[in-house]
Amino acid sequence: MNSPVMQQDVINRKAWRSWGARRWFRILSDWTDPGEAAAVALVADSVRGAPILDVGVGGGRTVPLLRSVSDDYLAIDYMPEMVEICSRNHPGVRVRQMDARDLSAFADDSFGLIMFSFNGIDAVDYPGRQAILHEFARVLRPGGWLVFSTHNMAGPSYRETLTRFLQVPRWSNNPLRLGFNVARIVVNLPLAAINYRRNSRLNREFDGYAVRVCAAHKFGIVIVYTELEHQRRELDALGFETAAVYGNLDDQPLRPDQPLQDIMWFHFVARKA
């Protein structure tokens, strides 16, 4: 039997290959939320014109956002399907298939900014996550910036169960729209139930982080959730200074005493010492 680590990778790659995921990534655009926009704005002037590595680019949502900061831009994704979509969406942009767990193609101190958006780092197993952060620390220049997002272990996503798919369908005076809302629940619930039952067997809690099935893609992915301070300590150990952490709800840095239970994910902004 495959180890939980291998199973997580297989499950998530299957989800990214699905027709629905490919269609979704193809049409995504703009910032995911105000926190992401604020995180990039915080470092934009410091890295303007510097080499940028855009990790987990997907269909290319972040291409225009980061190329407005620097034309010295390279995007990577470990899924060949995403590389193809991104290349079609953004002809002429440098996009390569590459797994962030192994950035040996790049020399030390190569980039002024690395961004891994949309919680992409959560999709790999925990040892792989640590390998990614080590590689980021290696290929970033001294004084370079790292911006990445990660799911909040104390947030609402961590607590989601199948009840999400049992909600009363949204009312509409349009009978076609109402029928569509009902049909969507009827179609999605069985698949979500199957995925939840199968993938929740990989649920594990550890000191400061957890591996758990996520409701996205009809419980079709298994991801890492982390506690804010645990992630901050990991960055400190790698020689990063955390300049700010944003939530997904607004564009203000999180305060030390701020409640975290409504925040789905964090945007970390860290500088290599």
N, C-alpha and C positions, 0 to 999 in steps of 0.2 A: 504493500500500500504506500502511496506517496506520502511524504511528510506534510504537516500542515503548511510549511513554508512553500513547498512546491504546489500544493493544492491552491493556495491563495493566488499565486502567479497564474496558474492555468485558468482559474475562475475569472479573474479580472481581464485577462487577455481575450477570453471568449466574449465577455461583455462588450469590450471595445470593438470587437469585430462584427458585432450584430448590426443588422440593417438600421435599426432605430438609433443606435449610438452613432454610427457613421453619418446618418442624416442630420442628427442633432449637432454634432461637431462641425458639420459642413456649414451650417447657417448661423452658428454662434457669432456674436460680435459685441464690441464694447466691453466695459469693465463688468466684472461679476457683481460688484457691490461698491458702495462708497469707500469702504476700508481699503480695497485693492487700489483704487485710484489715489487715495491719500498716501499709501505706502510708496507707490512709484513716484508721486510728486515730491515726497520727502528727499529722495536721492537723485532726482532727475538732473539738477544743476551740477551735482558733484560728478556725474558720469557722462555728461553730454559729450558726444564724440568718441567715447571710449568703446572698446570692444564689448559687445553684449552677447551672452549665451542665453537663449530662451529655451528652457528645458520642458519637455512634455507639451509641445506647441499645439498638439491636436490638429484641428482644422485650420488653425492660423488666426484665431481670435486676437491674440496679443501682438501679431506682426505689426499692424499699423500703430498700435499704442507704443511699442518700444522703438520702432524705427523713427518715430517723431523725436526720440531722445538721441539716437545715434544711427547713422547709416552703416556703421561697422557692426553688422548684426548677423548672427548665425542661430538657426533654430534646429533643435533635434527632437526626435520622438522615438520611442522603442518599438512602435507599431508601424509596420510598412504601410498599412492602410491609411494611417493618419498623415504620414509623409506624403503620400500620393494626393490626399485631399488638400493638404496645405499647399503643395506645389501648384495644384490646379487653381486654388483660390488666389494665390499670390505668385504669379509667374515672375521669374527672375530673382526671387528671394532665395538665399542659400538655406536649404533644408536638408538635413542628413538623418538617416536612420542610425540611432545610437542609444544604448542603454546607459543611463546616468550612473549606474553602479560601476561602470568602467569607462572612465574618460581618458584612458591612456593615449588616445590620439592627440591629446593636447599637452603642451608643455606646462610646467609650473608657472604660476603668475601670468596667465594668458589673458584674463578678462577683468574688466572694470566693474561689470555687473552680471550677476547670474540671477535669473528669475525662474522659479518653478511654481507656476500658478495653478489655480483651481484644485488645490489639495492633491496634486498629482503624486507627491511624495508619499501620500497615505496608501497608495495602491500597491506598493511593493511591501514585501515582508520586512520585519523589523531589522534583521541583520543587513538586508539590502538598503534600508533607510539609513542606517549608520554608515554604510559604505558610500552612499551618495553624499552625505554631509562631509565625510572625509575627503572625497574627491573635490567637492566644492571648495573646501579649505585649501586644497593643493593648487587648483587652477585659478583661483582668484588672486589678483595682485594684492600686495599689502595696501591697506586702505580701501580695497574694493568692497563692493556691497552685495549682499545676498538678500533677496526678497522671495519669500515662499509662504504658502498657506497650508494649514493643517487643521484637521477636525478637532474640536473641543470635546474632551472626554466628559466635561461637566455640562455639555450643551444638549439641546433638544434632539439632535440627530442620534445621539447615543442611546436615547430612550425610546426610539421609534420601534413599533411592533406592527404586526399585521393589521391592527385596528386602523392604521392609516388608510388601508384599502377597503374599510368597512363603513366609511362615512356615507351619510345620506347624499345622494346625487344632488348637485346644484340645481335649484329650481329655475325653469325658464318658461316664459309664456309661449315661446316658440316650440311646438311639439317636436320638430325635428331636432332642435338643440337638446331638449330634455331627453329624447330618445338616445341621442349620442352620449349624453352624460351617463345614462343608465348602462348603455352597452359597454362603455369604457370600463366601468366597475366590473361588469360580468366577465369581460375578457381578461382584465388585468389580475383579478383576485386569484384565480386558480394558479396562474404562473407565479405570482408573488408568493403564494402559500407553498408551492413546491420549492422555489428557490430558498425561502426562509427556512424551511425544515432541513434542507440539504446543507445550506451554507452556515447556518447557525451552529452546526457541530464544530466549527472552527473557532467559536467565540472563546476568548481567553482574556483574563485580566492579570496584569502584572503591576509592579511598583511604578506608578507614574504614567503608564500607558496601557492600552488594551487593543486587542485584535477582535473585530466584531463585524458581522454582516451589516450592511448599510441599506437603507430603504431605496436609495437611488437605483435606477435600472431594475425596478421591481424586485428588490432585494437580491440583485444579481451580482453584487460586488462585495468583497470582504476587504476592509480597510483598517488602518491603524488610527486610533484616537489617542490624543495625548493631553496631559495636564500642562497648563501654561508654564508653571515653574520647572517642571521636568524638562520641557523643551529648552527653556532658557539655560538650565544647567548644562545640557548637552552642548549647546552652542558655546558656552563659556569654556568648556573643556577642550573644544577644538580651536580656541583662540579667537572666537568672535565676540564682539561687544554688541549686545542687543540695544539698538538705539530707540526702538519703539515697537509696540505690538498694537495692531488695530483689530477690531472685530468686524463682522460683516454688516453690522446694523447702521453704522455711521462713519464719519470721516475723522473722528477724534481718537487719539491714542488712549488705550485702556489705562485707567487709574489703578494704583496698587490695591485700593479698597473696593473696586468695582465688582458687583455681582456678575457672574459669568453664565448663569443658567439659561439665558436666552440667546447666547451667542453660538451660532452654528460652527464657525471656524475662526481661526486667528490668521492674521497676516503679520509675519515676523519680518522685521527690517534689522539686519545685523551687518556690522562692519568688521572686516578682517583686520586684526591688529597689525 
